Amino acid sequence: MNTQTLLTQLRDLIARNELPAALTQLRTLLDNNPLLDEVVLQSGRFHAIRQQIRLGVVSHAEASLTQNQIRAGLLDLLLEVEQHVGITSSATDTNAALRLEVERAISIVDSKNVVVGATITAGGNVHIGDIITKNEGATIKNQFNGGTFNNTTFE
């Protein structure tokens, strides 16, 4: 996935009113960037207005206005990201760090076997990834009462 594809995907999420998913992806995309503060601010606004809707303390018109403001803010943020990473014509070389950060984040968003921001230590026989083991007629220890059961469903 390239930067333009990810930004298009984010715009589609916003257009489909899937703001929680868009906010989550933007947080991942801008994790080590000063623009993350804007995403955090918009996320806070979104969760606050959702809570006010649930509590019934805000009118439908006010809620719609706030959600539209959040959408506009996110779209403006996406435009700024585009300008900084060189998708639009106003990009400069001073934005190379942001460009690298966005490309790193895209590789994380597009991967299923990545752990971000964690230190993992393990000993012994450890495997991370996809392994499918077929055990026909296996006896599996019941974790609740110490008994065993045989079931071919666990092949």
Protein Blocks (a to p, Z undefined) as FASTA:
>chain_A
ZZklmmmmmmmmmmnopmklmmmmmmmmmmmgcklmmmmmmmmmmmmmmmmmmnopacfk
lmmmmmmmmmmmmmmmmmmmmmmnopamkbcfklmmmmmmmmmmmmmmmpcbbcehiacd
dehjddedjdddddehiacddfknopacddfklZZ
